[in-house]
Amino acid sequence: MEIQPVAIFHSPLPEKFGIPRQAGLAPSLTGRIVLEPSYRAPEALRGLDGFDYLWLIWGFSLNRSGSAGLTVRPPRLGGNERIGVFASRSPFRPNGLGLSSVRIESVDYENGIIHVSGADLADGTPVYDIKPYVEYADSHPGVRSGFVDKEDWEPLSVVFPQELQACLTAGEARAVTEILSQDPRPSYQNDPCRIYGMTFAGWDIHFKVDGSTLTVLELHQLQ
């Protein structure tokens, strides 16, 4: 079966570094689903305003080519313990497909654009299908979640000086804070002296992490 994108996702995050590891972890992070020309008609989105969330089926387009292994090392397990690829949400999968639930903020029917929040997709990601989230069928409260139930995950405390936040809009500053609190570093890196960089909405954001505290050091506008 051959599949083609029905839309392209647009986000302030152009690279893999900094993208939330799951949808909903950075609820202030906004993005746009722009339908491809052949689907860019109001009738393709008719009725969507009656839903709050969407399922997106999309492609891990930034991954390097190559076959996926049978086991992966989830960051939640410190990057050291291996589990089966089908017991994980690793981006390195046999068919390179992602599944995310995102919140609908608004729908531009005339231009074929769905404005959403809380997505874990990079800018330019191909979207292969869009389906409404239906609570009675898609929500299963109180169920087991495997190793996620057993491993505590505490967000980092983010120190983001006001003079640096002033470079961004209030919404962008909230989104950056939420993203950084989830610790975008590789799980095997823990050097308090190392300075990291994340690209967001045309800015290069530099930060460092010492223990459970992340400090934003500077912002440089990209050309």
Order of alpha helices (4+ residues) and beta strands (2+ residues): beta-beta-beta-beta-beta-beta-beta-beta-alpha-alpha-beta-alpha-alpha-beta-beta-beta
